Amino acid sequence: MKAEDHRLKAERIERSAALLTDDDWEMKLEAAMLAGTHWANYALHRQGVSRENEDIVHTSMCVVNTLRKYALVEKELLAQLDDIEELRPIHVRGDAEGGREAGARALVLLAAIGDRARSILPHNA
């Protein structure tokens, strides 16, 4: 997918997530995961680190060497995305305490990821 398409999808999901309430923590986590992944792909494509046909779906599904390559340029962003990914199974598929806090934390992480991605100029600019 093209970088600009990732940006448009991430922003659309962010707008929808802003409408959620504290009780919607599962949707917040899902939204943060999806939008965060789009922002990560946007950031990596903009820097020429990954090609348009080389999108991340989940950091946990990346080949180790590929994830290492991406982390050379976006270590913090990928760590934030990984944090969201770690919150997801215990609060979306599980029933762990602290779902509201996890949902709020996921949106904070998403905001940081989005801020970083938006600040990246294209590699050929």
All heavy atoms as an XYZ file, in Angstrom:
980
protein
N       0.841     -1.177      0.000
C       0.000      0.000      0.000
C       0.891      1.247      0.000
O       1.957      1.253      0.601
C      -0.883     -0.007      1.260
C      -1.864      1.138      1.333
S      -2.876      1.121      2.835
C      -3.831     -0.340      2.612
N       0.448      2.272     -0.683
C       1.210      3.512     -0.752
C       1.194      4.232      0.601
O       0.213      4.155      1.353
C       0.613      4.428     -1.821
C       0.760      3.872     -3.217
C       0.134      4.783     -4.227
C       0.304      4.172     -5.616
N      -0.375      4.923     -6.632
N       2.274      4.962      0.869
C       2.406      5.673      2.146
C       1.203      6.579      2.407
O       0.647      6.591      3.512
C       3.703      6.475      2.169
N       0.807      7.317      1.406
C      -0.296      8.263      1.595
C      -1.601      7.537      1.947
O      -2.392      8.044      2.747
C      -0.460      9.110      0.334
C      -1.315     10.322      0.523
C      -0.790     11.287      1.592
O       0.410     11.265      1.943
O      -1.615     12.066      2.093
N      -1.818      6.379      1.389
C      -3.012      5.602      1.734
C      -2.963      5.150      3.196
O      -3.989      5.125      3.881
C      -3.149      4.384      0.814
C      -3.475      4.785     -0.618
O      -4.063      5.871     -0.822
O      -3.119      4.021     -1.526
N      -1.759      4.795      3.675
C      -1.619      4.440      5.094
C      -1.980      5.640      5.977
O      -2.670      5.498      6.981
C      -0.185      3.996      5.412
C       0.143      2.617      4.954
N      -0.463      1.499      5.471
C       1.035      2.178      4.034
C       0.049      0.423      4.882
N       0.946      0.807      3.999
N      -1.499      6.824      5.583
C      -1.787      8.029      6.381
C      -3.291      8.293      6.438
O      -3.846      8.544      7.501
C      -1.071      9.246      5.791
C      -1.293     10.527      6.623
C      -0.717     11.758      5.948
N      -1.356     12.070      4.680
C      -2.550     12.671      4.549
N      -3.230     13.034      5.620
N      -3.057     12.918      3.361
N      -3.948      8.220      5.308
C      -5.397      8.483      5.261
C      -6.166      7.494      6.134
O      -7.085      7.874      6.866
C      -5.894      8.433      3.820
C      -5.386      9.545      2.906
C      -5.772      9.278      1.455
C      -5.896     10.902      3.368
N      -5.798      6.223      6.074
C      -6.489      5.211      6.879
C      -6.216      5.420      8.374
O      -7.129      5.313      9.195
C      -6.067      3.803      6.448
C      -6.643      3.406      5.102
C      -6.230      2.013      4.693
C      -6.769      1.661      3.331
N      -8.188      1.405      3.284
N      -4.971      5.733      8.720
C      -4.635      5.962     10.128
C      -5.418      7.156     10.674
O      -5.972      7.083     11.784
C      -3.133      6.196     10.281
N      -5.474      8.214      9.914
C      -6.199      9.402     10.379
C      -7.696      9.130     10.511
O      -8.339      9.616     11.452
C      -5.934     10.577      9.435
C      -4.517     11.098      9.555
C      -4.173     12.208      8.582
O      -4.917     12.421      7.588
O      -3.131     12.845      8.807
N      -8.233      8.350      9.607
C      -9.668      8.014      9.683
C      -9.962      7.195     10.942
O     -10.941      7.443     11.655
C     -10.080      7.241      8.434
C     -11.533      6.903      8.398
C     -11.910      6.271      7.095
N     -13.319      5.907      7.162
C     -13.888      5.114      6.316
N     -13.225      4.621      5.307
N     -15.162      4.810      6.436
N      -9.107      6.244     11.227
C      -9.293      5.413     12.421
C      -9.128      6.269     13.679
O      -9.893      6.120     14.642
C      -8.303      4.232     12.406
C      -8.604      3.310     11.229
C      -8.364      3.464     13.729
C      -7.483      2.338     10.905
N      -8.163      7.170     13.672
C      -7.973      8.064     14.827
C      -9.230      8.907     15.080
O      -9.623      9.101     16.231
C      -6.770      8.987     14.602
C      -5.437      8.294     14.739
C      -4.272      9.213     14.455
O      -4.411     10.159     13.633
O      -3.209      8.981     15.048
N      -9.829      9.412     14.023
C     -11.058     10.213     14.185
C     -12.172      9.361     14.790
O     -12.917      9.819     15.668
C     -11.500     10.796     12.844
C     -10.639     11.947     12.355
C     -11.284     12.689     11.181
N     -11.519     11.852     10.013
C     -10.601     11.601      9.070
N      -9.408     12.139      9.160
N     -10.894     10.834      8.038
N     -12.290      8.137     14.362
C     -13.316      7.242     14.916
C     -13.008      6.906     16.369
O     -13.909      6.892     17.215
C     -13.389      5.945     14.099
O     -13.815      6.206     12.790
N     -11.746      6.659     16.682
C     -11.355      6.312     18.058
C     -11.628      7.459     19.017
O     -11.920      7.230     20.202
C      -9.878      5.918     18.106
N     -11.563      8.682     18.529
C     -11.817      9.847     19.384
C     -13.265      9.878     19.867
O     -13.579     10.566     20.855
C     -11.472     11.122     18.629
N     -14.143      9.151     19.233
C     -15.563      9.126     19.608
C     -15.869      8.076     20.686
O     -16.970      8.039     21.214
C     -16.426      8.840     18.375
C     -16.279      9.825     17.205
C     -17.082      9.339     16.006
C     -16.709     11.227     17.619
N     -14.904      7.229     21.002
C     -15.136      6.130     21.941
C     -15.157      6.617     23.384
O     -14.547      7.627     23.720
C     -14.039      5.064     21.758
C     -13.976      4.422     20.366
C     -12.747      3.536     20.249
C     -15.249      3.641     20.081
N     -15.854      5.881     24.226
C     -15.937      6.216     25.650
C     -14.957      5.344     26.443
O     -14.356      4.417     25.899
C     -17.360      5.963     26.186
O     -17.590      4.543     26.225
C     -18.414      6.636     25.318
N     -14.845      5.618     27.735
C     -13.956      4.831     28.597
C     -14.331      3.353     28.611
O     -13.478      2.495     28.818
C     -13.982      5.370     30.026
C     -13.298      6.716     30.143
O     -12.559      7.104     29.219
O     -13.510      7.387     31.179
N     -15.603      3.048     28.422
C     -16.058      1.653     28.431
C     -15.745      0.907     27.134
O     -15.965     -0.293     27.043
C     -17.564      1.590     28.688
C     -17.907      1.988     30.106
O     -17.050      1.820     30.999
O     -19.033      2.473     30.317
N     -15.260      1.618     26.157
C     -14.958      1.007     24.847
C     -13.485      0.643     24.727
O     -12.894      0.754     23.650
C     -15.336      1.980     23.720
C     -16.804      2.347     23.731
O     -17.629      1.466     24.025
O     -17.116      3.516     23.433
N     -12.870      0.167     25.804
C     -11.421     -0.063     25.768
C     -10.997     -1.090     24.737
O      -9.939     -0.969     24.152
C     -10.874     -0.420     27.148
C     -11.245     -1.777     27.667
C     -10.638     -2.965     27.368
C     -12.292     -2.076     28.559
N     -11.255     -3.992     28.032
C     -12.277     -3.472     28.777
C     -13.259     -1.314     29.211
C     -13.180     -4.109     29.608
C     -14.157     -1.945     30.041
C     -14.110     -3.323     30.230
N     -11.845     -2.081     24.491
C     -11.463     -3.077     23.490
C     -11.368     -2.446     22.104
O     -10.435     -2.715     21.347
C     -12.466     -4.228     23.473
C     -12.398     -5.063     24.736
C     -13.546     -6.030     24.846
O     -14.691     -5.627     24.576
O     -13.287     -7.192     25.189
N     -12.324     -1.588     21.799
C     -12.290     -0.907     20.498
C     -11.118      0.070     20.436
O     -10.520      0.270     19.380
C     -13.622     -0.211     20.232
C     -14.750     -1.208     20.019
S     -16.364     -0.446     19.851
C     -16.163      0.395     18.288
N     -10.793      0.701     21.561
C      -9.631      1.600     21.579
C      -8.357      0.821     21.273
O      -7.503      1.283     20.511
C      -9.499      2.287     22.938
C     -10.534      3.353     23.177
C     -10.330      3.996     24.545
C     -11.333      5.105     24.779
N     -11.147      5.732     26.101
N      -8.221     -0.344     21.885
C      -7.037     -1.166     21.633
C      -6.978     -1.621     20.179
O      -5.907     -1.581     19.549
C      -7.024     -2.374     22.569
C      -6.632     -2.054     24.008
C      -7.096     -3.142     24.955
C      -5.131     -1.869     24.115
N      -8.090     -2.039     19.647
C      -8.115     -2.467     18.242
C      -7.805     -1.296     17.308
O      -7.033     -1.432     16.345
C      -9.474     -3.074     17.884
C      -9.747     -4.412     18.537
C      -8.852     -5.527     18.019
O      -8.265     -5.393     16.937
O      -8.737     -6.550     18.718
N      -8.398     -0.150     17.607
C      -8.158      1.040     16.779
C      -6.696      1.458     16.853
O      -6.082      1.802     15.830
C      -9.064      2.187     17.234
N      -6.131      1.440     18.049
C      -4.727      1.821     18.217
C      -3.816      0.856     17.472
O      -2.830      1.259     16.844
C      -4.363      1.872     19.692
N      -4.134     -0.408     17.523
C      -3.328     -1.411     16.826
C      -3.381     -1.176     15.315
O      -2.346     -1.142     14.638
C      -3.853     -2.809     17.185
C      -3.041     -3.944     16.624
S      -1.454     -4.066     17.425
C      -0.399     -4.117     15.991
N      -4.573     -0.998     14.797
C      -4.730     -0.829     13.349
C      -4.153      0.498     12.862
O      -3.371      0.541     11.904
C      -6.211     -0.948     12.969
C      -6.532     -0.949     11.485
C      -5.748     -2.020     10.731
C      -8.024     -1.149     11.288
N      -4.514      1.582     13.525
C      -3.987      2.893     13.104
C      -2.480      2.962     13.321
O      -1.751      3.507     12.484
C      -4.692      4.010     13.869
N      -2.007      2.408     14.433
C      -0.566      2.407     14.698
C       0.208      1.647     13.631
O       1.304      2.053     13.233
N      -0.360      0.565     13.167
C       0.286     -0.213     12.111
C       0.320      0.581     10.802
O       1.327      0.597     10.090
C      -0.427     -1.555     11.917
O      -0.403     -2.258     13.169
C       0.252     -2.402     10.860
N      -0.765      1.277     10.513
C      -0.752      2.131      9.307
C       0.304      3.228      9.447
O       1.034      3.521      8.499
C      -2.128      2.743      9.054
C      -3.082      1.812      8.377
N      -2.862      1.292      7.121
C      -4.270      1.304      8.796
C      -3.873      0.501      6.783
N      -4.738      0.492      7.791
N       0.397      3.838     10.635
C       1.411      4.886     10.834
C       2.818      4.317     10.712
O       3.712      4.958     10.151
C       1.247      5.557     12.191
C       0.184      6.607     12.240
C      -0.841      6.700     13.142
C       0.046      7.759     11.385
N      -1.612      7.808     12.870
C      -1.083      8.473     11.803
C       0.771      8.234     10.292
C      -1.498      9.647     11.169
C       0.351      9.409      9.654
C      -0.774     10.102     10.096
N       3.038      3.131     11.227
C       4.363      2.514     11.121
C       4.722      2.278      9.658
O       5.837      2.587      9.218
C       4.405      1.200     11.896
N       3.778      1.763      8.894
C       4.032      1.552      7.471
C       4.258      2.877      6.749
O       5.149      2.990      5.901
C       2.884      0.771      6.831
C       2.940     -0.699      7.188
O       3.974     -1.339      7.002
N       1.865     -1.232      7.726
N       3.487      3.878      7.106
C       3.670      5.213      6.520
C       5.090      5.699      6.794
O       5.789      6.165      5.888
C       2.634      6.158      7.129
C       2.774      7.603      6.722
C       2.309      8.048      5.482
C       3.351      8.537      7.576
C       2.425      9.380      5.109
C       3.471      9.868      7.215
C       3.004     10.279      5.989
O       3.122     11.606      5.619
N       5.519      5.598      8.055
C       6.855      6.076      8.445
C       7.954      5.321      7.691
O       8.900      5.930      7.187
C       7.040      5.927      9.953
N       7.828      4.026      7.622
C       8.862      3.224      6.960
C       8.882      3.460      5.444
O       9.946      3.543      4.842
C       8.662      1.738      7.280
C       8.843      1.379      8.754
C       8.364     -0.045      9.024
C      10.284      1.561      9.208
N       7.732      3.586      4.842
C       7.674      3.866      3.403
C       8.252      5.255      3.103
O       8.992      5.438      2.145
C       6.243      3.805      2.878
C       5.620      2.442      2.902
N       6.326      1.268      3.001
C       4.317      2.067      2.840
C       5.489      0.238      2.982
N       4.256      0.707      2.888
N       7.888      6.231      3.928
C       8.359      7.609      3.697
C       9.872      7.709      3.771
O      10.475      8.558      3.134
C       7.751      8.567      4.726
C       6.256      8.745      4.624
C       5.868      9.899      3.800
N       6.216     11.159      4.431
C       5.880     12.320      3.924
N       5.178     12.384      2.821
N       6.221     13.443      4.520
N      10.480      6.852      4.582
C      11.929      6.884      4.725
C      12.639      5.959      3.742
O      13.864      5.868      3.757
C      12.307      6.511      6.161
C      11.817      7.557      7.149
C      12.093      7.160      8.562
O      13.148      7.440      9.082
N      11.136      6.473      9.178
N      11.867      5.277      2.924
C      12.459      4.379      1.941
C      13.013      3.101      2.555
O      13.796      2.396      1.929
N      12.590      2.781      3.771
C      13.074      1.581      4.463
C      12.298      0.350      4.017
O      12.846     -0.745      3.975
C      12.969      1.755      5.994
C      13.431      0.512      6.724
C      13.765      2.966      6.434
N      11.037      0.535      3.708
C      10.223     -0.578      3.218
C       9.512     -0.141      1.941
O       9.224      1.038      1.752
C       9.219     -1.049      4.280
O       8.294     -0.019      4.562
N       9.253     -1.118      1.090
C       8.568     -0.849     -0.169
C       7.058     -0.915      0.036
O       6.577     -1.449      1.031
C       8.995     -1.866     -1.216
C      10.470     -1.733     -1.581
C      10.881     -2.847     -2.460
N      10.789     -4.052     -1.606
C      11.052     -5.256     -2.000
N      11.395     -5.490     -3.209
N      10.959     -6.276     -1.182
N       6.323     -0.408     -0.945
C       4.859     -0.386     -0.852
C       4.258     -1.780     -0.769
O       3.159     -1.954     -0.262
C       4.282      0.367     -2.043
C       4.599      1.843     -1.993
C       4.158      2.571     -3.240
O       3.718      1.929     -4.211
O       4.266      3.807     -3.244
N       4.960     -2.784     -1.257
C       4.448     -4.158     -1.174
C       5.035     -4.905      0.023
O       4.979     -6.127      0.077
C       4.738     -4.911     -2.469
C       6.220     -5.095     -2.730
O       7.052     -4.519     -2.040
N       6.541     -5.890     -3.722
N       5.572     -4.171      0.985
C       6.246     -4.763      2.139
C       5.664     -4.171      3.422
O       6.362     -3.525      4.192
C       7.745     -4.455      2.035
C       8.633     -5.156      3.015
C      10.088     -4.706      2.820
O      10.566     -4.649      1.672
O      10.717     -4.398      3.835
N       4.385     -4.359      3.666
C       3.726     -3.767      4.832
C       3.824     -4.662      6.061
O       3.709     -5.881      5.965
C       2.243     -3.529      4.543
C       2.025     -2.389      3.573
O       2.940     -1.556      3.404
O       0.937     -2.337      2.994
N       3.981     -4.015      7.211
C       3.881     -4.709      8.502
C       2.401     -4.962      8.777
O       1.560     -4.087      8.558
C       4.421     -3.832      9.647
C       5.907     -3.585      9.517
C       4.106     -4.452     10.998
C       6.424     -2.595     10.547
N       2.075     -6.147      9.275
C       0.723     -6.430      9.742
C       0.735     -6.417     11.274
O      -0.067     -5.743     11.911
C       0.204     -7.773      9.201
C      -1.167     -8.092      9.763
C       0.179     -7.743      7.681
N       1.656     -7.162     11.859
C       1.911     -7.156     13.299
C       3.423     -7.246     13.477
O       4.074     -8.006     12.743
C       1.274     -8.357     14.003
C      -0.206     -8.339     13.995
N      -0.951     -7.551     14.840
C      -1.096     -9.007     13.230
C      -2.231     -7.733     14.594
N      -2.349     -8.615     13.616
N       3.951     -6.530     14.446
C       5.395     -6.618     14.672
C       5.788     -8.044     15.031
O       6.872     -8.496     14.677
C       5.865     -5.658     15.777
O       5.129     -5.923     16.970
C       5.677     -4.211     15.359
N       4.909     -8.749     15.716
C       5.220    -10.122     16.126
C       5.269    -11.084     14.940
O       5.777    -12.196     15.070
C       4.192    -10.622     17.147
O       2.909    -10.633     16.577
N       4.767    -10.660     13.795
C       4.766    -11.520     12.614
C       5.922    -11.215     11.669
O       6.079    -11.882     10.653
C       3.438    -11.394     11.870
C       2.262    -11.902     12.676
S       0.680    -11.528     11.918
C       0.742    -12.532     10.461
N       6.731    -10.200     11.996
C       7.858     -9.835     11.140
C       8.996    -10.837     11.305
O       9.240    -11.342     12.402
C       8.396     -8.455     11.510
S       7.397     -7.094     10.942
N       9.694    -11.076     10.228
C      10.927    -11.844     10.296
C      11.905    -11.019     11.137
O      11.950     -9.787     11.026
C      11.476    -12.095      8.879
C      12.837    -12.749      8.916
C      10.491    -12.904      8.071
N      12.680    -11.679     11.983
C      13.552    -10.975     12.919
C      14.470     -9.984     12.209
O      14.592     -8.831     12.629
C      14.372    -11.979     13.755
C      15.401    -11.264     14.605
C      13.452    -12.816     14.621
N      15.091    -10.400     11.137
C      16.007     -9.495     10.444
C      15.288     -8.296      9.830
O      15.842     -7.204      9.774
C      16.788    -10.249      9.362
C      17.894    -11.080      9.963
O      18.272    -10.888     11.117
N      18.414    -11.998      9.176
N      14.067     -8.496      9.384
C      13.290     -7.380      8.836
C      12.955     -6.396      9.946
O      13.096     -5.177      9.779
C      11.999     -7.906      8.182
O      12.354     -8.836      7.157
C      11.185     -6.778      7.596
N      12.530     -6.903     11.083
C      12.202     -6.034     12.212
C      13.445     -5.277     12.691
O      13.366     -4.096     13.027
C      11.596     -6.852     13.354
C      10.927     -6.073     14.465
C       9.841     -5.149     13.932
C      10.349     -7.011     15.509
N      14.582     -5.936     12.681
C      15.842     -5.260     13.060
C      16.157     -4.125     12.093
O      16.586     -3.047     12.496
C      16.996     -6.256     13.084
C      16.983     -7.147     14.280
C      18.170     -8.074     14.259
N      18.121     -8.975     15.401
C      18.772    -10.113     15.457
N      19.527    -10.502     14.446
N      18.681    -10.865     16.525
N      15.943     -4.364     10.813
C      16.187     -3.323      9.803
C      15.276     -2.124     10.063
O      15.738     -0.978     10.066
C      15.943     -3.884      8.398
C      16.085     -2.863      7.284
C      15.865     -3.475      5.912
C      14.392     -3.545      5.597
N      14.114     -3.936      4.195
N      14.012     -2.384     10.327
C      13.074     -1.291     10.583
C      13.434     -0.552     11.876
O      13.324      0.663     11.963
C      11.641     -1.816     10.699
C      11.081     -2.450      9.455
C       9.967     -3.265      9.530
C      11.641     -2.235      8.202
C       9.428     -3.854      8.397
C      11.118     -2.819      7.062
C      10.005     -3.631      7.173
O       9.469     -4.207      6.050
N      13.874     -1.307     12.872
C      14.196     -0.708     14.175
C      15.433      0.190     14.101
O      15.606      1.062     14.953
C      14.396     -1.797     15.221
N      16.272     -0.015     13.112
C      17.434      0.874     12.972
C      17.008      2.322     12.758
O      17.685      3.238     13.196
C      18.322      0.422     11.803
C      19.105     -0.858     12.026
C      19.816     -1.266     10.736
C      20.114     -0.686     13.154
N      15.885      2.518     12.106
C      15.427      3.885     11.842
C      14.235      4.289     12.701
O      14.009      5.478     12.916
C      15.090      4.098     10.355
C      16.338      4.020      9.496
C      14.046      3.136      9.889
N      13.450      3.333     13.189
C      12.241      3.676     13.957
C      12.094      2.783     15.191
O      11.027      2.213     15.433
C      11.000      3.578     13.070
C      10.895      4.695     12.062
C      10.832      6.092     12.696
O      10.399      6.219     13.857
O      11.252      7.042     12.023
N      13.140      2.706     15.986
C      13.123      1.833     17.159
C      12.005      2.203     18.144
O      11.241      1.339     18.581
C      14.481      1.899     17.861
C      14.606      0.963     19.034
C      15.994      0.992     19.607
C      16.119     -0.063     20.696
N      17.492     -0.147     21.194
N      11.899      3.481     18.492
C      10.901      3.896     19.487
C       9.479      3.701     18.963
O       8.615      3.198     19.681
C      11.130      5.342     19.894
C      10.200      5.784     21.010
C      10.527      7.173     21.519
O      11.589      7.714     21.179
O       9.694      7.710     22.270
N       9.256      4.094     17.723
C       7.918      3.927     17.133
C       7.509      2.448     17.147
O       6.387      2.110     17.543
C       7.914      4.485     15.707
C       6.588      4.494     14.958
C       6.568      5.633     13.949
C       6.314      3.185     14.261
N       8.405      1.574     16.750
C       8.087      0.146     16.719
C       7.903     -0.419     18.126
O       7.070     -1.292     18.347
C       9.156     -0.621     15.955
C       9.178     -0.323     14.449
C      10.386     -0.967     13.800
C       7.899     -0.773     13.778
N       8.650      0.113     19.096
C       8.473     -0.322     20.489
C       7.096      0.096     21.003
O       6.429     -0.658     21.722
C       9.575      0.256     21.370
N       6.666      1.291     20.622
C       5.331      1.754     21.026
C       4.246      0.890     20.393
O       3.267      0.526     21.045
C       5.161      3.230     20.645
C       6.056      4.141     21.457
C       6.203      5.525     20.857
O       6.090      5.729     19.653
N       6.465      6.498     21.721
N       4.426      0.563     19.139
C       3.460     -0.316     18.466
C       3.455     -1.694     19.118
O       2.397     -2.293     19.325
C       3.794     -0.421     16.976
C       2.830     -1.242     16.122
C       1.419     -0.674     16.184
C       3.327     -1.285     14.677
N       4.611     -2.173     19.471
C       4.715     -3.469     20.149
C       4.016     -3.423     21.519
O       3.375     -4.395     21.919
C       6.187     -3.859     20.301
C       6.369     -5.306     20.674
O       5.754     -6.173     20.023
O       7.120     -5.573     21.631
N       4.127     -2.299     22.219
C       3.434     -2.147     23.509
C       1.915     -2.276     23.335
O       1.242     -2.909     24.143
C       3.767     -0.808     24.159
C       5.161     -0.762     24.745
O       5.828     -1.817     24.812
O       5.597      0.345     25.132
N       1.394     -1.649     22.286
C      -0.044     -1.773     22.004
C      -0.376     -3.234     21.735
O      -1.357     -3.772     22.253
C      -0.450     -0.889     20.801
C      -0.288      0.590     21.144
C      -1.896     -1.189     20.386
C      -0.418      1.516     19.936
N       0.466     -3.858     20.933
C       0.225     -5.251     20.564
C       0.231     -6.173     21.784
O      -0.515     -7.146     21.844
C       1.270     -5.695     19.542
C       0.861     -6.903     18.760
C       1.696     -7.111     17.500
O       2.286     -6.153     16.992
O       1.734     -8.245     17.039
N       1.061     -5.844     22.783
C       1.127     -6.652     24.005
C      -0.119     -6.464     24.877
O      -0.520     -7.381     25.600
C       2.383     -6.287     24.800
C       3.672     -6.724     24.141
C       3.799     -8.242     24.033
O       3.444     -8.937     24.999
O       4.238     -8.722     22.963
N      -0.714     -5.278     24.853
C      -1.921     -5.012     25.645
C      -3.140     -5.739     25.086
O      -4.065     -6.097     25.819
C      -2.223     -3.511     25.667
C      -1.275     -2.626     26.446
C      -1.566     -1.151     26.159
C      -1.408     -2.913     27.939
N      -3.132     -5.908     23.800
C      -4.311     -6.393     23.078
C      -4.812     -7.766     23.527
O      -6.003     -7.901     23.837
C      -3.988     -6.374     21.587
C      -5.159     -6.487     20.702
C      -4.714     -6.105     19.291
N      -5.639     -6.628     18.362
C      -5.345     -7.540     17.442
N      -4.135     -8.014     17.330
N      -6.261     -7.961     16.627
N      -3.982     -8.801     23.554
C      -4.549    -10.131     23.840
C      -5.141    -10.265     25.248
O      -6.135    -10.968     25.413
C      -3.362    -11.084     23.650
C      -2.154    -10.244     23.611
C      -2.561     -8.872     23.236
N      -4.575     -9.595     26.215
C      -5.094     -9.783     27.577
C      -6.322     -8.933     27.866
O      -7.094     -9.246     28.769
C      -4.007     -9.531     28.645
C      -3.481     -8.099     28.579
C      -2.884    -10.540     28.525
C      -2.529     -7.754     29.709
N      -6.522     -7.877     27.083
C      -7.688     -7.017     27.326
C      -8.768     -7.136     26.255
O      -9.916     -6.788     26.498
C      -7.245     -5.559     27.460
C      -6.404     -5.320     28.662
N      -6.905     -5.370     29.945
C      -5.088     -5.085     28.793
C      -5.939     -5.150     30.800
N      -4.809     -4.976     30.137
N      -8.422     -7.588     25.068
C      -9.425     -7.746     24.017
C      -9.908     -9.196     23.969
O     -11.098     -9.456     23.943
C      -8.868     -7.313     22.641
C      -9.871     -7.617     21.524
C      -8.535     -5.831     22.658
N      -8.971    -10.107     24.022
C      -9.356    -11.522     23.979
C      -9.452    -12.114     25.379
O     -10.028    -13.177     25.554
C      -8.342    -12.301     23.157
C      -8.335    -11.872     21.721
C      -7.509    -12.790     20.868
N      -7.312    -12.184     19.573
C      -6.159    -11.759     19.110
N      -5.072    -11.901     19.816
N      -6.068    -11.208     17.927
N      -8.892    -11.438     26.357
C      -8.920    -11.918     27.724
C      -9.770    -11.020     28.600
O     -10.438    -10.117     28.114
N      -9.742    -11.292     29.877
C     -10.563    -10.508     30.796
C      -9.728     -9.946     31.951
O     -10.175     -9.875     33.084
C     -11.724    -11.338     31.325
C     -11.259    -12.583     32.060
O     -10.040    -12.851     32.082
O     -12.113    -13.271     32.627
N      -8.507     -9.555     31.640
C      -7.617     -9.003     32.667
C      -8.183     -7.694     33.218
O      -8.889     -6.961     32.517
C      -6.233     -8.767     32.080
N      -7.886     -7.422     34.471
C      -8.280     -6.151     35.088
C      -7.549     -5.008     34.384
O      -6.465     -5.194     33.842
C      -7.912     -6.169     36.575
C      -8.675     -7.185     37.393
C     -10.130     -6.810     37.573
O     -10.436     -5.600     37.726
O     -10.972     -7.725     37.532
N      -8.152     -3.822     34.459
C      -7.472     -2.639     33.939
C      -7.715     -2.359     32.470
O      -6.908     -1.672     31.837
N      -8.837     -2.824     31.954
C      -9.141     -2.603     30.547
C      -9.252     -1.130     30.172
O      -8.750     -0.698     29.140
N      -9.900     -0.363     31.031
C     -10.032      1.075     30.741
C      -8.677      1.753     30.642
O      -8.428      2.554     29.747
C     -10.855      1.769     31.828
C     -12.311      1.475     31.763
C     -13.044      2.187     32.864
N     -14.462      1.936     32.749
C     -15.389      2.726     33.204
N     -15.055      3.829     33.842
N     -16.645      2.421     33.052
N      -7.801      1.426     31.586
C      -6.464      2.017     31.598
C      -5.673      1.560     30.365
O      -4.927      2.344     29.766
C      -5.714      1.638     32.876
C      -6.307      2.215     34.145
C      -7.537      1.472     34.658
O      -7.821      0.355     34.148
O      -8.231      2.026     35.540
N      -5.829      0.302     30.004
C      -5.132     -0.218     28.826
C      -5.606      0.495     27.556
O      -4.794      0.838     26.687
C      -5.343     -1.728     28.705
N      -6.914      0.714     27.454
C      -7.442      1.425     26.288
C      -6.916      2.849     26.214
O      -6.523      3.323     25.140
N      -6.896      3.510     27.362
C      -6.366      4.879     27.398
C      -4.880      4.892     27.055
O      -4.415      5.750     26.289
C      -6.605      5.492     28.778
N      -4.129      3.940     27.593
C      -2.696      3.847     27.305
C      -2.461      3.599     25.814
O      -1.554      4.187     25.212
C      -2.067      2.721     28.125
C      -0.640      2.401     27.810
C       0.319      3.334     28.495
N       1.686      2.976     28.173
C       2.606      3.824     27.768
N       2.335      5.112     27.692
N       3.822      3.426     27.495
N      -3.265      2.754     25.216
C      -3.115      2.463     23.787
C      -3.296      3.729     22.951
O      -2.557      3.951     21.985
C      -4.110      1.380     23.357
N      -4.246      4.580     23.332
C      -4.452      5.806     22.556
C      -3.317      6.802     22.766
O      -2.976      7.561     21.852
C      -5.808      6.426     22.889
C      -7.022      5.619     22.412
C      -8.307      6.401     22.683
C      -6.926      5.253     20.939
N      -2.727      6.806     23.960
C      -1.545      7.661     24.195
C      -0.383      7.194     23.314
O       0.296      8.009     22.682
C      -1.158      7.643     25.695
C       0.209      8.276     25.915
C      -2.220      8.349     26.529
N      -0.189      5.894     23.283
C       0.870      5.340     22.427
C       0.591      5.643     20.954
O       1.498      6.011     20.198
C       0.998      3.829     22.646
C       1.570      3.404     23.999
C       1.285      1.922     24.263
C       3.064      3.696     24.072
N      -0.662      5.510     20.555
C      -1.031      5.816     19.170
C      -0.747      7.279     18.842
O      -0.234      7.583     17.759
C      -2.510      5.496     18.921
C      -3.047      5.911     17.550
C      -2.273      5.227     16.427
C      -4.538      5.624     17.461
N      -1.049      8.172     19.757
C      -0.784      9.598     19.511
C       0.713      9.835     19.300
O       1.109     10.596     18.402
C      -1.308     10.436     20.673
N       1.541      9.189     20.097
C       3.002      9.339     19.945
C       3.463      8.778     18.603
O       4.294      9.384     17.915
C       3.714      8.640     21.099
N       2.921      7.630     18.230
C       3.276      7.020     16.943
C       2.858      7.943     15.795
O       3.628      8.202     14.864
C       2.611      5.632     16.799
C       3.230      4.640     17.786
C       2.708      5.121     15.364
C       2.459      3.327     17.916
N       1.639      8.456     15.875
C       1.145      9.352     14.829
C       1.972     10.633     14.741
O       2.288     11.102     13.638
N       2.330     11.205     15.893
C       3.152     12.424     15.884
C       4.488     12.167     15.197
O       4.956     12.966     14.392
C       3.389     12.924     17.314
C       2.145     13.545     17.922
O       1.168     13.819     17.192
O       2.157     13.745     19.156
N       5.116     11.057     15.545
C       6.406     10.725     14.930
C       6.259     10.517     13.421
O       7.026     11.058     12.629
C       7.003      9.460     15.577
C       8.195      8.898     14.864
C       9.382      9.851     14.849
N      10.418      9.324     13.967
C      11.186     10.065     13.181
N      11.064     11.372     13.188
N      12.084      9.510     12.409
N       5.252      9.749     13.028
C       5.072      9.456     11.600
C       4.813     10.739     10.804
O       5.361     10.920      9.713
C       3.940      8.456     11.412
N       3.998     11.625     11.360
C       3.685     12.871     10.652
C       4.918     13.764     10.489
O       4.963     14.596      9.586
C       2.603     13.640     11.403
C       1.229     13.058     11.301
C       0.228     13.919     12.090
N      -1.083     13.364     12.084
C      -1.570     12.567     13.042
N      -0.834     12.247     14.095
N      -2.790     12.089     12.956
N       5.879     13.601     11.356
C       7.063     14.475     11.319
C       8.099     14.027     10.284
O       9.062     14.761     10.033
C       7.723     14.506     12.703
O       8.414     13.292     12.964
N       7.905     12.882      9.679
C       8.907     12.326      8.757
C       8.718     12.885      7.352
O       7.641     12.803      6.780
C       8.817     10.786      8.729
C       9.150     10.236     10.115
C       9.741     10.204      7.667
C       8.856      8.764     10.265
N       9.793     13.420      6.835
C       9.780     13.891      5.453
C      10.111     12.712      4.542
O      10.842     11.794      4.944
C      10.817     14.987      5.261
C      10.588     16.256      6.074
C      11.772     17.203      5.890
C       9.297     16.931      5.673
N       9.626     12.735      3.320
C       9.965     11.637      2.397
C      11.474     11.583      2.148
O      12.130     12.618      2.128
C       9.202     11.975      1.121
C       8.623     13.311      1.306
C       8.765     13.723      2.720
N      12.004     10.372      1.973
C      13.440     10.188      1.816
C      14.014     10.885      0.598
O      15.179     11.197      0.550
C      13.800      8.700      1.807
C      13.401      7.965      0.564
N      12.102      7.589      0.312
C      14.121      7.567     -0.486
C      12.052      6.973     -0.854
N      13.255      6.936     -1.356
N      13.206     11.163     -0.393
C      13.704     11.818     -1.595
C      13.333     13.293     -1.655
O      13.407     13.908     -2.692
C      13.225     11.078     -2.841
C      11.710     10.952     -2.874
O      11.021     11.461     -1.996
N      11.208     10.266     -3.873
N      12.930     13.855     -0.502
C      12.538     15.282     -0.466
C      13.749     16.194     -0.393
O      14.794     15.847      0.018
C      11.642     15.550      0.731
